[in-house]
């Protein structure tokens, strides 16, 4: 008797945000990732809509890693009626807890500020979820080991496989009736300064694969050299370097690279280096908890802690803002969508001696993309702010595999998949990678639309 399964593409299909894929079997519904939509308004509004499937009918959630676009919808899913377990590696669940608490806090503060200052069309403005909703979600978390097959029932087993990208990140394999379904999550880079190389799948009958950088190769230029040049040029102008940063992995990589420059004698010890990201500081503590997942030993972690000033309070943020001396500030968020970096930009964005250094992918509709595209002003806190600062992009720092690394990641597959579904990529990136995969491997490659449902035979 033929058995069919269905994959519901509930997010990150035609875009790079909101990753959610429902794998529906006759007797089981498994959600792979549960991400929040970010970026343009049309995408953010999807977070407020009901899913095209009943949350209460979903049996479990499997998480590839802890970024908000992969886990940030979980409290909303619980509010919709989901009560099943949430599986992920221990560091992934640690990071997810940090990000969800931070996300809820920011949403509450943004709603409060919007209501107080009156820059909202909603009466009143409300957060998508609050801290209480997060507290209802966390008891569902169940950490699982990496690299081991884990039975879900007598017919289905799953395995989390190390994938680089960020601490705890994995790709997920499901084994059902002799067929293997692989969800790539976000594939990391080879030769990452902090993380080990991603493992590669050796079998995939069905492959759901990210395509973030499917149309490009990362720069071969030295990241450290460019970072040093930008720091020196900014300091020479008596300016401040502001680096909007993703709190998990990217902030830790940046402070590691700056610490290396300091250790090599290329930066003066008197130049303040500030990490102003409560979530980034918490994520650094997770790094120190899981040394088996990365390349830094405890001695190096301690040295970095002594060199980098980690901000503990918002009052301290304003003391730093009011200090006119040159300094390096790393603050969330990476796409300038919220967080402490906005407080700095409110004061420093209008100063020509300031440099804003973007350090990762900037999704369509984000303030980071607007800055990258040369916007003369950007809006936040209900007001337009002129952009007089120098805007730079630090290429080669991304935690996402580029086209060549993605093609390498699938190179160990011994047989051709029945189908490859490209997700988590903007249209051009998906289409270019699709052409590459067809030309190189002659695979059946598809680019599903948002909310499309694909039937597969097991």
Order of alpha helices (4+ residues) and beta strands (2+ residues): beta-beta-beta-alpha-beta-alpha-alpha-beta-alpha-alpha-beta-beta-beta-beta-beta-beta-alpha-beta-alpha-beta-alpha-alpha-beta-alpha-beta-alpha-beta-alpha-beta-beta-beta-alpha-beta-alpha-beta-beta
